[in-house]
Amino acid sequence: MTTELVLAIGIIIGLAVGLLIDRNARRERDEKIAELEGGLNVNRNVVKSLNEDNVRLIKRLSKNEQKTD
C-alpha cells in the first residue's frame, strides 16, 4: 500500500515538474520566434528598399543610354 502511494505521489510530482518545464520552454520559444520575426521584418524592409533603389537606378541608366544614342 505504501509503495503504491509513494509511486503515485512520485508520478504526480514528475508530471507537475514536466508540465512546468514545458510551459517555460514554450514561453521561451514564443519569445525567440517573436524576436526572429522582428528581425525578419527589418531585413524584408531593407531588401524592399534596395530593390526600389535598383529599379530607379536601372531606369535612370536606361534613360541616359537612350540620350547618348
Phi and psi restraints in degrees (value plus and minus 20) as a CYANA .aco file:
   2 THR   PHI     -88.1   -48.1
   2 THR   PSI     -52.8   -12.8
   3 THR   PHI     -84.3   -44.3
   3 THR   PSI     -63.1   -23.1
   4 GLU   PHI     -85.4   -45.4
   4 GLU   PSI     -57.5   -17.5
   5 LEU   PHI     -85.8   -45.8
   5 LEU   PSI     -65.8   -25.8
   6 VAL   PHI     -82.4   -42.4
   6 VAL   PSI     -62.0   -22.0
   7 LEU   PHI     -84.6   -44.6
   7 LEU   PSI     -62.8   -22.8
   8 ALA   PHI     -84.9   -44.9
   8 ALA   PSI     -62.3   -22.3
   9 ILE   PHI     -84.2   -44.2
   9 ILE   PSI     -60.8   -20.8
  10 GLY   PHI     -82.7   -42.7
  10 GLY   PSI     -61.2   -21.2
  11 ILE   PHI     -85.3   -45.3
  11 ILE   PSI     -62.8   -22.8
  12 ILE   PHI     -83.3   -43.3
  12 ILE   PSI     -64.5   -24.5
  13 ILE   PHI     -83.7   -43.7
  13 ILE   PSI     -61.6   -21.6
  14 GLY   PHI     -82.0   -42.0
  14 GLY   PSI     -62.8   -22.8
  15 LEU   PHI     -83.8   -43.8
  15 LEU   PSI     -62.4   -22.4
  16 ALA   PHI     -82.6   -42.6
  16 ALA   PSI     -64.5   -24.5
  17 VAL   PHI     -84.6   -44.6
  17 VAL   PSI     -61.2   -21.2
  18 GLY   PHI     -82.0   -42.0
  18 GLY   PSI     -62.7   -22.7
  19 LEU   PHI     -85.1   -45.1
  19 LEU   PSI     -58.6   -18.6
  20 LEU   PHI     -84.8   -44.8
  20 LEU   PSI     -65.0   -25.0
  21 ILE   PHI     -83.2   -43.2
  21 ILE   PSI     -62.0   -22.0
  22 ASP   PHI     -82.6   -42.6
  22 ASP   PSI     -62.3   -22.3
  23 ARG   PHI     -83.5   -43.5
  23 ARG   PSI     -64.4   -24.4
  24 ASN   PHI     -85.1   -45.1
  24 ASN   PSI     -60.3   -20.3
  25 ALA   PHI     -84.9   -44.9
  25 ALA   PSI     -60.0   -20.0
  26 ARG   PHI     -84.6   -44.6
  26 ARG   PSI     -61.5   -21.5
  27 ARG   PHI     -82.8   -42.8
  27 ARG   PSI     -64.9   -24.9
  28 GLU   PHI     -82.9   -42.9
  28 GLU   PSI     -61.1   -21.1
  29 ARG   PHI     -82.2   -42.2
  29 ARG   PSI     -64.4   -24.4
  30 ASP   PHI     -84.5   -44.5
  30 ASP   PSI     -58.4   -18.4
  31 GLU   PHI     -84.7   -44.7
  31 GLU   PSI     -62.4   -22.4
  32 LYS   PHI     -85.3   -45.3
  32 LYS   PSI     -60.3   -20.3
  33 ILE   PHI     -82.7   -42.7
  33 ILE   PSI     -63.7   -23.7
  34 ALA   PHI     -82.6   -42.6
  34 ALA   PSI     -60.8   -20.8
  35 GLU   PHI     -83.9   -43.9
  35 GLU   PSI     -64.7   -24.7
  36 LEU   PHI     -87.0   -47.0
  36 LEU   PSI     -56.9   -16.9
  37 GLU   PHI     -85.2   -45.2
  37 GLU   PSI     -57.0   -17.0
  38 GLY   PHI     -82.5   -42.5
  38 GLY   PSI     -64.7   -24.7
  39 GLY   PHI     -84.7   -44.7
  39 GLY   PSI     -56.9   -16.9
  40 LEU   PHI     -84.6   -44.6
  40 LEU   PSI     -61.1   -21.1
  41 ASN   PHI     -83.1   -43.1
  41 ASN   PSI     -60.2   -20.2
  42 VAL   PHI     -81.9   -41.9
  42 VAL   PSI     -66.1   -26.1
  43 ASN   PHI     -83.4   -43.4
  43 ASN   PSI     -59.8   -19.8
  44 ARG   PHI     -82.1   -42.1
  44 ARG   PSI     -61.7   -21.7
  45 ASN   PHI     -84.3   -44.3
  45 ASN   PSI     -59.9   -19.9
  46 VAL   PHI     -84.9   -44.9
  46 VAL   PSI     -65.0   -25.0
  47 VAL   PHI     -83.6   -43.6
  47 VAL   PSI     -62.1   -22.1
  48 LYS   PHI     -81.5   -41.5
  48 LYS   PSI     -63.3   -23.3
  49 SER   PHI     -83.8   -43.8
  49 SER   PSI     -63.6   -23.6
  50 LEU   PHI     -85.0   -45.0
  50 LEU   PSI     -58.3   -18.3
  51 ASN   PHI     -83.3   -43.3
  51 ASN   PSI     -61.7   -21.7
  52 GLU   PHI     -83.6   -43.6
  52 GLU   PSI     -60.2   -20.2
  53 ASP   PHI     -83.5   -43.5
  53 ASP   PSI     -61.8   -21.8
  54 ASN   PHI     -82.8   -42.8
  54 ASN   PSI     -63.1   -23.1
  55 VAL   PHI     -82.7   -42.7
  55 VAL   PSI     -63.3   -23.3
  56 ARG   PHI     -83.4   -43.4
  56 ARG   PSI     -63.1   -23.1
  57 LEU   PHI     -87.5   -47.5
  57 LEU   PSI     -57.4   -17.4
  58 ILE   PHI     -85.4   -45.4
  58 ILE   PSI     -61.1   -21.1
  59 LYS   PHI     -83.1   -43.1
  59 LYS   PSI     -63.4   -23.4
  60 ARG   PHI     -84.2   -44.2
  60 ARG   PSI     -60.7   -20.7
  61 LEU   PHI     -84.4   -44.4
  61 LEU   PSI     -62.3   -22.3
  62 SER   PHI     -87.7   -47.7
  62 SER   PSI     -54.4   -14.4
  63 LYS   PHI     -86.4   -46.4
  63 LYS   PSI     -61.5   -21.5
  64 ASN   PHI     -84.7   -44.7
  64 ASN   PSI     -58.1   -18.1
  65 GLU   PHI     -87.2   -47.2
  65 GLU   PSI     -55.9   -15.9
  66 GLN   PHI     -89.6   -49.6
  66 GLN   PSI     -55.4   -15.4
  67 LYS   PHI     -87.4   -47.4
  67 LYS   PSI     -57.4   -17.4
  68 THR   PHI     -97.3   -57.3
  68 THR   PSI     -39.5     0.5
